[in-house]
Amino acid sequence: MSRIAVVGSGIGGLTAALLLTRQGHEVVMYERAAGVGGRVAFEEQNGYRIDQGPTIVLLPEMLLGILEEGGLPPGSLELLHCDPLYRVHFRSGRVLTKYSEVSAQAEEIERLYPGEGQGFTRFMNDMSWLYPKGRTSFLERGYKKGREFFSPANLALMVRLRAYRNLRSAIGQYFRHEELRDAFSLQSLYIGGAPFRTPGIYTMLPYAEHAFGIWMLKGGYGVLPRIMARELEGRGVEIHTRTEVESLLVEGDRCRGVVVNGREILYDAVLYNGDFPNVEKLLPPSLFKSERAVGITAVQGSRPSAKAAVKRGRFKPSSGCLLIYAAASRRWPESLVHQFFLPDSLNSSLHELFEREQIPADPSYYVFNPAALDDSAAPPGESVLYFLVPVPSGTDRDWEALAGELADRVLADAEKRGFPGLGDSIIWRRLRTPADAEKEGLYGGGSFGIAPLLSQSGVFRPQPKPYPIQGLYAAGASVHPGGGVPIVMQGARLAVQELTKEMSIHE
């Protein structure tokens, strides 16, 4: 049995701990915050609570399958199916409802955009055989070497998935109307990327919504880390909250433990679950070749030498978010759980955000209204609401001055377009900005890890074994295969597989 330290108790760290303890390893977790979960947590005030970070549950079979593999008892979670999936509100006055069932969705599209329904059917037919191949090649395996990623089979698949195009352009092969292109490419915002920057391979996201549905966790996503932590504590795992790891012990080509409160603690392996770019602060400066070096590793191979050095990464953070949490003294029976409100031109608005790094004059935003499906989410007749407004990730703005005015504009717009009487019904509200995100350890104030650019995807993204250092692994939204709770869990699974394989070789 090996003794393993997990640095950070986000979903990636908790998943890794479940899988490792299931295999009989001893795990000790270190978390600098007061509680577990990282971005998956609750915002709470005066008896109200609402998810603080992720709200949309995609790929439920992946999520539940990994938890089952980790030994979480069946029935620990209750997923609620959202159907309709969500609504997209356009400035034109059109409201597109998204449905799980393909024929119902095609009919809805045809009703609003005559002649376009067949494009959706063609998209689903094409992706029905491309998605399983893409999942196997790009979500369920890591890549230590470029030649593994750029194999003839993978290259052919990337061409079919239009990886050489951006997501918006790839979707444009199926839809002519700008609003439909927006509705089927806005999913890149789930992972902090612009549709015109995110590779076309991410067409797997809008496909997955219809193929596997959109769900919510009864009680909120924030219950998931609490359930996982309770299971781990029952297995004897020590979870040290309010405990910051000051550095990692690296000797030669091996990570041998952590330093906490000035004390060296030895472990057989360490799994890092903070936002990946921050791991460099914990590694010895002598390990890096130079400040100017770009990339993840300098040495590729199965057995790096003791003199192996690693290159210092230069990463582009994802977009940031202004998050508005509120409680309201009424409900909106006509509302769905998930809704998107788009400006006159989503493309122009997002160019302001991602290209010019400005707060859009006419921002897009997402609203989460859990009481529409989970009656227990708020007291009878009341609501808790969550508004997510994509904004630049940089923290060099005076968010304290900017956030309130932007929040007022968004809430006023939401009242006109979908939530009548919202302003007068608000009991309390709280704001979270990119500055808050950076204080909590999110790289560059981005809310979704590093950005899903082509240059930061696949083999170009930090891998579950990121350096030529034996005994050091990583999991999280900035690590391959990427962001989103089930995908982060899959990344943790890959890290555990790498750890297990390497330990068996060196035993």
Buried (B, 14 or more C-beta within 10 A) or exposed (E): EBBBBBBBBBBBBBBBBBBBBBBEBBBBBBBBBEBBBBBBBBBEBEEBBBBBBBBBBBBBEBBBBBBEBBEBEEEBBEBBEBBBBBBBBBBEEEBBBBBBEBEBBBBBBBEBBEEBBEBBBBBBEBBEEBBEBBBEBBBEBBBBEEEEBEEEEBEEBBEBBBBEBBBBBBBBBBBEBBBBBBBBBBBBBBBBBBBBBBBBBBBBBBBBBBBBBBBBBBBBBBBBBBBBBEBBEEEEBEBBBEBEBEBBBBEEBBBBBBBBEEEEBEBBBBBBBBBBBBBEEBBEEEBBEEEEBEEBBBBEEEEBEEEBBBBBBEBBBBBBBBBBBBBBBBBBEEBBBBBBBBBEEBBEBBBBBBEEBEBBEBBBBBBBBBBBBBEEBBEEEBBBBBBBBBBBBBBEBEBEEBBEEBBEBBBEBBBEBBBBEBEEBBBEBBBBBBBBBBEBBBBBBBBBBBBBBBEBBBBBBBBBBBBBBBBBBBBBBBBBBBBBBBBBBBBBBBBBBBBBEBBEEEE
